[in-house]
Amino acid sequence: MVGGTFDPLHDGHKRLLDRSFALAGPGGQVVIGLTTDSFASKKIHPIRPFTVRKEELEHYIADSCLQSSCRIEPLNDRFGSALDEDFDAIVVSEETLPVAVEINKLRKEKNLRKVDIHQISCVLAEDGRWISSTRIYRGEIDVHGHLMQ
Amino acid sequence: MVGGTFDPLHDGHKRLLDRSFALAGPGGQVVIGLTTDSFASKKIHPIRPFTVRKEELEHYIADSCLQSSCRIEPLNDRFGSALDEDFDAIVVSEETLPVAVEINKLRKEKNLRKVDIHQISCVLAEDGRWISSTRIYRGEIDVHGHLMQ
């Protein structure tokens, strides 16, 4: 399981997705929680609509010929179906590691088994700082972390 | 990179090692930090000597036909060479996740790139509690988590 807003889909997101598919492996399934417009609206910058973001995700996955099956589901809160479903691992960024730790705590309280946590280190932009959607929105960098004029 | 005292080598350790080798993959290298007798002596129960623990590790790795190369190095503190070497990922248990987070913090301060963190959920014994060396030493469970009489 992996989650995000993915707007725009940048190299940090791609690293997160690629790793999720690698961990699921052939025959495995990746569940991508994609934030709903309502949940994503809490961000400090405008977000493109769910359907547009979903389509971009689907194109990336199709183009990458990733070998696991994949399901994109709407994410209405930080946890989505991670507190209910049976799955093996959650893949997070440095920013969302605490959410994964909380998910395991809550799963244990519900007598569900804890899942493995894979924390991918963030992809750095040219200036050595993280690539983030906020920085892209501000026009500081592009989706690959190149500095803009 | 992965580390531990591995005394005795139980199913939780084996899960940690198997995953480390799976993540390193064929052609990759796993560095196993094995606590020195001096560092391990801080544990609340007696620990077998470094050489004995190292031999048990080597036997497990040889018997498992794990495909990555492997180096066992002495671990004199919580960090070992993780603050100096260039490597990709650290594999930890639920107990040692905070150490991995601290390693990344210290690496950043040294201008070294952060590494990915893989936190394996603990293997449960028959009674639903973690398998741990302390419980084995106390005679509660065996290395596979079976309850002892």
Chai-1 contact restraints between the chains, C-beta under 6 A:
chainA,res_idxA,chainB,res_idxB,connection_type,confidence,min_distance_angstrom,max_distance_angstrom,comment,restraint_id
A,K114,B,S121,contact,1.0,0.0,6.0,A-B,restraint_1
A,D116,B,I120,contact,1.0,0.0,6.0,A-B,restraint_2
A,D116,B,S121,contact,1.0,0.0,6.0,A-B,restraint_3
A,I117,B,Q119,contact,1.0,0.0,6.0,A-B,restraint_4
A,H118,B,H118,contact,1.0,0.0,6.0,A-B,restraint_5
A,Q119,B,I117,contact,1.0,0.0,6.0,A-B,restraint_6
A,I120,B,D116,contact,1.0,0.0,6.0,A-B,restraint_7
A,S121,B,K114,contact,1.0,0.0,6.0,A-B,restraint_8
A,S121,B,D116,contact,1.0,0.0,6.0,A-B,restraint_9
